[in-house]
Amino acid sequence: MLAERIEQLTGQINELNQRLTRLVERNAPQLLVPVGIGPDSAATLLITMGDNPERLNTEASFAALCGVSPSSTPPAGGACVGSTTRRPPGQRLPAPHRLHPAAP
């Protein structure tokens, strides 16, 4: 019974992956071109961008949306080299869980 359930779930996963791939190909096929960006990451990026992709025209705007832009104010007693703005877990923006340099 367990093996049958595994086969059934595997089939459902494969079907959903195919559907997700078709949706990404229909809406933004260019996202599947870079190496390392698969249908899951591309769909997450599309969801993050929403209906206004024009706002993500630079890497900096994408980093700001993800909440990982460099801080503009240095920490007390030092420079802000490599520092990023961190938001509390409840205030994080919905964004891809993996940042990729090929993302807009």
Secondary structure as the mmCIF struct_conf table of DSSP 4:
data_model
#
loop_
_struct_conf.conf_type_id
_struct_conf.id
_struct_conf.beg_label_comp_id
_struct_conf.beg_label_asym_id
_struct_conf.beg_label_seq_id
_struct_conf.end_label_comp_id
_struct_conf.end_label_asym_id
_struct_conf.end_label_seq_id
HELX_RH_AL_P HELX_RH_AL_P1 LEU A 2 ASN A 27
HELX_RH_3T_P HELX_RH_3T_P1 PRO A 29 LEU A 32
BEND BEND1 VAL A 33 PRO A 34
TURN_TY1_P TURN_TY1_P1 VAL A 35 GLY A 36
HELX_RH_AL_P HELX_RH_AL_P2 PRO A 39 MET A 49
TURN_TY1_P TURN_TY1_P2 GLY A 50 ASP A 51
HELX_RH_3T_P HELX_RH_3T_P2 PRO A 53 ARG A 55
BEND BEND2 THR A 58 THR A 58
HELX_RH_AL_P HELX_RH_AL_P3 GLU A 59 CYS A 66
TURN_TY1_P TURN_TY1_P3 GLY A 67 GLY A 67
HELX_LH_PP_P HELX_LH_PP_P1 SER A 69 SER A 69
STRN STRN1 PRO A 70 PRO A 70
HELX_LH_PP_P HELX_LH_PP_P2 SER A 71 SER A 71
BEND BEND3 SER A 72 THR A 73
HELX_LH_PP_P HELX_LH_PP_P3 PRO A 74 PRO A 75
TURN_TY1_P TURN_TY1_P4 ALA A 76 GLY A 77
BEND BEND4 GLY A 78 GLY A 78
TURN_TY1_P TURN_TY1_P5 VAL A 81 GLY A 82
STRN STRN2 THR A 84 THR A 84
HELX_RH_3T_P HELX_RH_3T_P3 PRO A 89 GLN A 91
HELX_LH_PP_P HELX_LH_PP_P4 ARG A 92 PRO A 94
BEND BEND5 HIS A 97 ARG A 98
TURN_TY1_P TURN_TY1_P6 PRO A 101 ALA A 102
#
